[in-house]
């Protein structure tokens, strides 16, 4: 992996496109889900500008695709989402990155992602919950904080609790497109997420 020469970076965990978005299967076939996942993730990577982007993955197709978009690749097989994100943040910390914005690749309207992470305080946490205040779409975290990621249902509350345990000031960001993710068939009506990824 090429060295990251920046104080801040964006990390995007990406699973194999063929495995992505299974909860959309009542509305979309496998090929449509894969195409939608590629398109949404490409939008997230683009929205991270001007910051460097690293994709953490364990799929060779994803790795090659991410490199074709100019992203760095952190190869972390078999760790699961929380383990992969923790390893990705640790890798970036080892490259001298002080603040990492972890953003999921299914954001329908990711504009402003790079700005959220740029100039972020190095002793604070920013959280962008999903529209249901259940999941966590974006976490901006100082790499020195030893923050434990805990994705899955209810992650927003667990991430708030972790920040409290670490005595990190928290900024919760609501009311932006970053809160809009595509998880369920009903989310396919969101602007930026047309059915089938067309």
N, C-alpha and C positions, 0 to 999 in steps of 0.2 A: 504494500500500500504506500502511495506517495505521502510524504510528510504533510501535515496540515500546518500551514503558517498563518494562524489566526487565533485570536483570543476566544472567539465564539464559533460554533459550528452547529449544524442541524443533523440529527441522527434519525433515520427512518427505518424502522424494522419492517421487513417485507417477507412474507411467506411465499411459497411456490404459487404461481398464478393459478395453476390447476386446482389448488386447495383453497383458494381465497373465496371469501364471501359465500360460504355454503348456506347461510341463513337467507340468502336471496334466491335459493333454488326453487321456491314455489313460483317465482316470477321469471327467472332467467335460467337458460341452459348453461352448461359448463363453459362452452366457448364464449358465450356472452358475458359470464361472470369474469372470466379471465381477461377479456378485452376491457371491461369496465375497470377492473383492478389496475391494469396497466395505465389506462388513461388518467384515473384519479391519482395514482402514485406519481406519474409524470408531472401532473399539476402541482403536487406538493413539493416535488424537487425544484421545479421552476420558481415556486413562490418563496423558497428559502433565500433567493438572491438578496443581497450580494454575498451571503455567507457560503462557505464550503459545505457540501452535503456528503455524509457517509451513509451508505445503506448497509445495515447489518442483516445477513441472510444465511441460509444453508442450502440454497438451491442454485445450481450452476446457470440455469437459464436466467434467473433473476440477476445473478452477479454480472453476466455478460450484458444484459439489458441495461443495468444501472451504469456500468462503465460507458456504454454507448451514449448515455445522457450526461456524461461528465462527472458522475458521482464516484466517490471513493467507495471501495467495498471492504467491509469487515466480515470475514468468514467465521461464523460461529455455529457449527453444526450441533444439533441435538440438545440445545439448551432451553428450548421453550421461550416464550415471549419475554418473561421477566429476566431470565438468565441472559438472553441475547442482548437485551437493552443494557443491563448492568455491565456486561462485557464490552459492549460498544462504547459506553460512556468511559469506562476505565481505559480503553484503548486510546480514545481521544484525549483523555487527561494525560496519558503518557506521551502524547505528541505536543503537549503544552497548551491544549485548549482549556480555558478556565470556565466557560459557560457552555452548556449543551442544551439545545432545544430538541426534545424528543417528540416527534410528530408522527402520527399514524398516517398511512398512505391512503386512507379512504375519506379524506376531507373533501367535501363537495365544493367549498369556496375557501381555498387556503390563502387567499391574498392577505398580506400583512404578516405572514409567518416570519420572514427575515427581519422585519422591523421589530417584532416582538422580542426577538433574541438579541438584537444589536444594542449595545450599550446597557445591557441588563446588569443590575447590581450583582456583585460576586458573593454577597452574603444574603441572598433572598431567593425565594421560589415563586415562580408564576405557574398557575394552573388554569387550563382552559377545559372546563367540563363539557360533556356533550349536552345536547338540548334537553336531556332528561335529568341532568345533574346526577348521573349514575357513573358513566365511564369518564375517562380522562383522555381528551383528544390531544392535548399538548402539555408537556411539562418542561419548563425552562429551569434548569438546576445548575448551581455551581458544582463543578466536578470534585471539589475538595470536601463536599458536604457529607459524603458517605450515605447518600440517600438510597433507601431501599424501595425499588419499584414493585408495585403490587397490582398488576393489571387484571382485568376480569370484571365481572359484575360487582358494582359497589366500589370500584377503584378510586373514585373521586374522594369519598369519605376516608378511605384508608390512606390516601396520599396526604390529605389534610392532617390526619393523625400523625403520620410520619414527620411532617414538617413541624408539628407541635413538639414531638419528642426530640427533634434535633434543634429546637428553639430557632427555627428559620422564619423570618417574616414572610408572609404569603400574600401575593396579589392574585385574586381570582378574576379572570377575564371572561366576561359574558357579553352577549349582544353583538358578537361579530360572526363573520362567516366561518371562523375556526371552530365554532361550536357545532357546525353542521357536518355530521358524518353519515356515511351510507352503510347501514347495518341491516336494515329490515326492508321488505318489499315496499312499505309505505314511504321509505326514504327516497325511493327512485323518482318521486315527483319533485325533489329538491332541485332548484336551479343548479346546473353544473353536473347533474347526475342522471341524464336521460337513460331510459331502459336500454340495455344492451351495450352501453358505452359508445354509442354512435355520436 
